């Protein structure tokens, strides 16, 4: 089967209106498109960095605050400067972009501008027709990150990796940390806070994130972890979003091979985040793909009986009770601690509030991971 079309969508800096783009995103995924959503209030550099790392076919920008001619043109120009002008740009802005503006934007390299009243069906049709065909000859990568992104695409699409001028090889194998846990536990926010601490600790260090979201069965996927990443918008952070593409258990069919590539690349840490998992999921037990497993929970997991049935509590090296500022957190800590004692293993239990700036629990977790 042909590989799904991957596009990035975003809202420009100084624009906090994302209701329109969220509606469009959902329509895209219902028609087999994988959408990496970067979120709103995003700069040109953020958008271009994400598009290159995700190796998308196109960038869709929703702009309602004016300045669209300059902003769209800046995205096109930066893609060209980065040697990534095979990534195209389209978008719209309701009533804020005029026909005259659109004509200027087209001359500056924007592929399509949608106006108010355009149907969702027309947008979906445009993406399928314009970006649904296999790419022809691609520009030679200018950087290792560009090459890495293209190789990850080739792995994910089950194609043979071609040779190139860059050697993605490192004598020191990156440490691989796996994060799993139920949806809504705050895994992404916690990872983003750990990334901030790593960047501050090592001014020359690099980190990779392999993040997973579920595919809609037979359709596309909304890959939205980047939208909640703040500290990870840094040139020393390489992030790739992957859809499960029909595989159960929280990972993608291509995860292991993609991880093998990242682990031998120029990174100090590689972090894998699974989709929100349930009682049965054991995503990291096959092939020994991680060095350390972190299970992130929130205090509202239900009764003690539910706690007994969570298999990952038997397997995790570190268990994090995030959102520990909630009312039930102290009780949850005690119950989980008793549950872990039954395993008779050297497991660590840490309480965190990832959304809180300089949270001491996140500091302890970072110290523990660094010392592992």
PLY file of the C-alpha trace (Angstrom):
ply
format ascii 1.0
element vertex 372
property float x
property float y
property float z
element edge 371
property int vertex1
property int vertex2
end_header
0.00 0.00 0.00
1.21 3.55 -0.67
2.59 5.40 2.33
0.31 8.01 3.91
0.81 11.66 2.98
2.54 13.52 5.82
1.96 17.25 6.23
2.73 19.76 8.97
0.14 22.31 10.06
0.77 25.36 12.21
-0.48 28.81 13.20
1.94 31.78 13.01
3.51 33.69 15.85
1.22 36.20 17.64
-1.82 34.20 16.51
-3.72 32.14 19.08
-6.71 31.12 16.97
-6.55 27.38 16.31
-10.21 26.36 16.03
-10.13 26.49 12.22
-6.91 24.50 11.83
-8.13 21.88 14.32
-11.24 21.33 12.22
-9.14 21.04 9.07
-6.71 18.65 10.79
-9.52 16.27 11.71
-10.84 16.28 8.16
-7.38 15.51 6.80
-6.84 12.51 9.09
-10.29 11.13 8.20
-9.03 10.96 4.62
-5.82 9.07 5.24
-3.41 11.98 5.84
-0.91 12.01 8.69
-0.92 15.50 10.21
1.88 16.75 12.43
0.30 19.66 14.28
2.84 22.17 15.60
0.29 24.34 17.38
-0.20 28.10 17.43
2.09 31.08 18.10
4.89 29.42 16.14
7.80 31.22 14.54
9.14 30.71 11.03
12.21 28.92 12.44
10.04 26.58 14.54
7.89 25.67 11.56
10.78 25.05 9.17
12.80 23.07 11.74
9.80 20.83 12.44
8.97 20.35 8.77
12.53 19.26 7.97
12.81 16.90 10.92
9.41 15.38 10.14
10.28 15.20 6.42
6.77 16.27 5.43
5.48 16.81 1.93
4.02 20.22 2.71
3.31 22.84 5.37
-0.23 24.13 5.87
-0.44 27.49 7.65
-3.61 29.02 9.09
-3.20 32.79 9.53
-5.77 35.18 10.93
-3.69 38.00 12.40
-2.36 39.74 9.31
1.21 39.79 8.11
0.51 36.71 6.01
2.38 37.88 2.90
5.62 38.34 4.83
5.19 35.27 7.05
4.40 32.77 4.29
7.23 34.18 2.17
9.66 33.86 5.08
8.77 30.18 5.48
9.33 29.56 1.76
12.63 31.46 1.83
13.97 29.62 4.89
13.07 26.24 3.37
15.02 27.26 0.29
18.03 28.37 2.33
17.98 25.07 4.24
17.96 23.09 1.00
14.46 21.79 1.70
12.48 23.53 -1.03
10.89 20.21 -1.98
8.68 20.85 1.06
5.86 23.03 -0.24
3.71 25.63 1.48
-0.04 26.24 1.35
-2.63 27.71 3.68
-5.39 30.21 4.24
-6.80 32.82 6.55
-10.54 33.13 6.28
-11.38 36.74 5.49
-7.95 38.16 6.25
-6.22 37.19 2.99
-7.47 38.98 -0.09
-7.28 37.84 -3.70
-4.59 40.46 -4.33
-2.60 39.18 -1.34
-2.91 35.60 -2.62
-1.53 36.62 -6.02
1.54 38.14 -4.35
1.97 35.07 -2.12
1.81 32.77 -5.12
4.58 34.74 -6.84
6.64 34.31 -3.69
6.31 30.53 -3.85
3.13 29.66 -1.92
1.41 26.76 -3.66
-2.21 27.46 -2.74
-4.25 29.91 -0.65
-7.73 28.91 0.49
-10.33 31.59 1.11
-13.36 31.82 3.39
-16.09 29.48 2.18
-13.73 26.86 0.77
-15.09 23.41 1.56
-13.10 20.90 3.57
-13.60 18.48 0.70
-11.79 20.83 -1.66
-8.85 21.13 0.73
-8.56 17.37 1.11
-8.73 16.93 -2.66
-5.96 19.47 -3.16
-3.61 17.73 -0.69
-4.23 14.31 -2.25
-3.75 15.51 -5.80
-0.77 17.78 -5.15
1.15 15.71 -2.59
-0.15 12.18 -3.03
2.30 11.15 -5.75
5.75 9.74 -4.86
8.49 12.32 -4.68
10.77 12.56 -7.66
14.43 13.50 -7.35
15.07 15.20 -4.02
17.66 17.87 -3.16
20.83 16.49 -1.63
20.70 16.99 2.18
22.72 19.93 3.45
22.85 18.78 7.08
22.97 15.57 9.08
19.50 16.29 10.47
18.08 16.50 6.96
19.71 13.25 5.99
18.54 11.61 9.19
14.96 12.77 8.56
14.98 11.36 5.04
16.43 8.05 6.20
13.73 7.75 8.85
11.13 8.25 6.13
12.72 5.53 4.04
12.69 3.16 7.01
9.08 3.98 7.84
8.03 3.50 4.24
10.01 0.24 4.11
12.34 1.39 1.38
16.02 0.67 0.97
18.18 3.38 2.53
20.35 5.00 -0.09
23.97 5.99 0.42
24.95 9.64 0.82
27.84 11.85 1.82
26.96 11.90 5.54
28.02 9.10 7.83
25.36 8.68 10.52
27.60 6.89 12.96
28.79 7.53 16.46
31.25 5.51 18.50
29.27 6.25 21.65
25.83 4.65 21.66
23.10 6.98 22.87
21.26 6.07 26.03
17.68 5.17 25.16
14.89 6.06 27.61
11.36 4.77 27.07
8.35 6.68 28.40
4.95 5.04 28.53
1.70 5.42 30.44
-1.99 6.19 29.99
-3.19 9.09 27.89
-3.47 12.33 29.82
-0.81 11.44 32.39
1.44 14.23 31.12
4.19 12.25 29.40
4.90 14.88 26.75
5.06 17.77 29.20
7.34 15.75 31.47
9.68 14.90 28.59
9.79 18.55 27.56
10.84 19.56 31.09
13.55 16.89 31.11
14.81 18.17 27.76
15.16 21.66 29.24
17.29 20.31 32.09
19.45 18.34 29.70
20.07 21.34 27.44
20.99 23.47 30.44
23.31 20.84 31.87
25.24 20.13 28.67
25.67 23.13 26.32
26.93 20.86 23.55
24.66 17.88 24.10
22.05 16.65 21.63
18.86 14.72 22.22
16.41 12.90 19.94
12.73 12.26 20.62
10.73 9.56 18.88
7.08 10.26 19.66
4.09 8.07 18.81
0.39 8.74 18.32
-2.31 6.29 17.21
-3.51 5.96 13.65
-7.22 6.06 13.03
-7.97 2.54 11.78
-7.70 2.55 8.00
-7.22 6.29 7.92
-4.69 8.94 8.95
-3.27 10.16 12.24
-3.06 13.34 14.28
0.51 13.60 15.53
0.16 16.35 18.09
2.96 15.98 20.64
4.94 18.85 19.13
2.08 21.23 19.93
2.77 20.89 23.67
6.56 21.06 23.34
8.08 24.40 24.35
11.61 23.71 25.50
12.19 21.20 22.72
12.04 23.92 20.05
15.82 23.97 19.92
18.30 23.13 17.19
19.96 20.61 19.51
16.74 18.62 19.75
15.71 16.32 16.92
12.10 15.21 17.18
10.25 12.78 14.95
6.53 11.96 15.18
5.35 8.50 14.15
1.92 6.99 13.66
1.24 3.42 14.77
-0.05 2.52 11.28
-2.14 -0.39 12.47
0.21 -1.88 15.07
-1.07 -2.41 18.60
0.96 -1.83 21.76
1.87 1.83 21.51
4.62 1.78 18.87
4.96 1.69 15.08
6.04 -1.25 12.90
9.13 0.81 12.04
10.01 1.94 15.57
12.79 -0.56 16.21
14.64 0.20 12.97
14.18 3.96 13.38
15.48 3.73 16.91
18.52 1.75 15.76
19.36 4.59 13.38
18.89 7.30 16.03
20.87 5.38 18.65
23.97 5.27 16.48
23.63 8.89 15.40
25.11 11.92 17.09
22.85 12.03 20.17
23.51 11.67 23.89
19.98 10.54 24.65
17.14 9.12 22.60
13.71 9.33 24.20
10.82 7.18 22.98
7.28 8.11 23.94
4.52 5.60 23.30
0.89 6.39 22.65
-1.37 6.42 25.71
-1.34 2.78 26.81
-3.63 0.58 28.88
-3.30 -2.35 31.23
-1.95 -4.82 28.69
0.67 -2.75 26.93
4.31 -3.82 27.21
5.81 -1.76 24.40
9.49 -2.02 25.33
9.81 -5.69 26.17
10.60 -6.95 22.68
14.12 -6.82 21.30
15.46 -4.86 24.28
15.03 -1.52 22.55
15.43 0.71 25.63
17.96 1.02 28.44
15.53 2.45 30.97
11.73 2.34 31.16
9.70 5.12 32.79
6.00 4.64 33.50
4.11 7.91 33.93
0.80 7.76 35.80
-1.64 10.24 37.23
-3.27 9.83 40.65
-6.73 9.08 39.26
-6.17 5.53 38.02
-9.21 4.07 39.80
-9.38 1.46 42.54
-6.60 -0.66 44.03
-7.89 -3.55 41.94
-7.20 -1.55 38.79
-3.73 -0.87 40.11
-3.03 -4.58 40.49
-3.86 -5.15 36.82
-1.39 -2.62 35.36
1.30 -4.86 33.90
3.79 -2.07 33.32
4.11 -1.62 37.09
5.91 -4.97 37.11
8.28 -3.95 34.33
9.08 -0.26 34.72
12.41 0.84 36.19
10.99 4.18 37.31
7.36 4.96 38.12
6.34 8.62 38.08
3.17 9.87 39.71
2.68 13.06 37.73
0.13 15.74 38.63
1.00 15.03 42.25
-0.59 18.34 43.26
-4.01 16.73 42.83
-6.05 15.83 45.91
-5.64 12.06 45.64
-1.88 12.13 44.99
-0.72 11.18 48.49
-3.01 8.16 48.60
-1.93 7.16 45.09
1.74 7.32 46.08
1.15 5.02 49.05
-0.87 2.50 47.02
1.66 2.41 44.17
4.54 2.09 46.62
2.87 -0.95 48.21
2.25 -2.40 44.74
5.91 -1.99 43.79
7.12 -3.59 47.01
5.40 -6.79 45.93
7.65 -6.94 42.85
10.79 -7.20 44.99
12.79 -5.25 42.44
14.86 -2.11 42.68
12.21 0.23 41.28
12.07 3.97 41.90
8.89 5.96 42.65
8.91 9.73 42.10
6.20 12.38 42.41
6.22 15.24 39.88
4.20 18.22 38.73
5.57 18.58 35.21
3.59 21.73 34.45
5.20 23.55 37.39
8.34 25.55 36.66
11.44 24.16 38.37
9.51 21.33 39.94
11.78 19.50 42.45
10.24 16.15 41.51
11.27 16.62 37.88
14.73 17.60 39.12
14.97 14.31 41.03
13.79 12.36 38.02
16.37 14.04 35.79
19.16 13.31 38.29
18.10 9.68 38.47
18.06 9.27 34.68
21.41 11.06 34.33
23.01 8.76 36.89
21.64 5.57 35.38
0 1
1 2
2 3
3 4
4 5
5 6
6 7
7 8
8 9
9 10
10 11
11 12
12 13
13 14
14 15
15 16
16 17
17 18
18 19
19 20
20 21
21 22
22 23
23 24
24 25
25 26
26 27
27 28
28 29
29 30
30 31
31 32
32 33
33 34
34 35
35 36
36 37
37 38
38 39
39 40
40 41
41 42
42 43
43 44
44 45
45 46
46 47
47 48
48 49
49 50
50 51
51 52
52 53
53 54
54 55
55 56
56 57
57 58
58 59
59 60
60 61
61 62
62 63
63 64
64 65
65 66
66 67
67 68
68 69
69 70
70 71
71 72
72 73
73 74
74 75
75 76
76 77
77 78
78 79
79 80
80 81
81 82
82 83
83 84
84 85
85 86
86 87
87 88
88 89
89 90
90 91
91 92
92 93
93 94
94 95
95 96
96 97
97 98
98 99
99 100
100 101
101 102
102 103
103 104
104 105
105 106
106 107
107 108
108 109
109 110
110 111
111 112
112 113
113 114
114 115
115 116
116 117
117 118
118 119
119 120
120 121
121 122
122 123
123 124
124 125
125 126
126 127
127 128
128 129
129 130
130 131
131 132
132 133
133 134
134 135
135 136
136 137
137 138
138 139
139 140
140 141
141 142
142 143
143 144
144 145
145 146
146 147
147 148
148 149
149 150
150 151
151 152
152 153
153 154
154 155
155 156
156 157
157 158
158 159
159 160
160 161
161 162
162 163
163 164
164 165
165 166
166 167
167 168
168 169
169 170
170 171
171 172
172 173
173 174
174 175
175 176
176 177
177 178
178 179
179 180
180 181
181 182
182 183
183 184
184 185
185 186
186 187
187 188
188 189
189 190
190 191
191 192
192 193
193 194
194 195
195 196
196 197
197 198
198 199
199 200
200 201
201 202
202 203
203 204
204 205
205 206
206 207
207 208
208 209
209 210
210 211
211 212
212 213
213 214
214 215
215 216
216 217
217 218
218 219
219 220
220 221
221 222
222 223
223 224
224 225
225 226
226 227
227 228
228 229
229 230
230 231
231 232
232 233
233 234
234 235
235 236
236 237
237 238
238 239
239 240
240 241
241 242
242 243
243 244
244 245
245 246
246 247
247 248
248 249
249 250
250 251
251 252
252 253
253 254
254 255
255 256
256 257
257 258
258 259
259 260
260 261
261 262
262 263
263 264
264 265
265 266
266 267
267 268
268 269
269 270
270 271
271 272
272 273
273 274
274 275
275 276
276 277
277 278
278 279
279 280
280 281
281 282
282 283
283 284
284 285
285 286
286 287
287 288
288 289
289 290
290 291
291 292
292 293
293 294
294 295
295 296
296 297
297 298
298 299
299 300
300 301
301 302
302 303
303 304
304 305
305 306
306 307
307 308
308 309
309 310
310 311
311 312
312 313
313 314
314 315
315 316
316 317
317 318
318 319
319 320
320 321
321 322
322 323
323 324
324 325
325 326
326 327
327 328
328 329
329 330
330 331
331 332
332 333
333 334
334 335
335 336
336 337
337 338
338 339
339 340
340 341
341 342
342 343
343 344
344 345
345 346
346 347
347 348
348 349
349 350
350 351
351 352
352 353
353 354
354 355
355 356
356 357
357 358
358 359
359 360
360 361
361 362
362 363
363 364
364 365
365 366
366 367
367 368
368 369
369 370
370 371
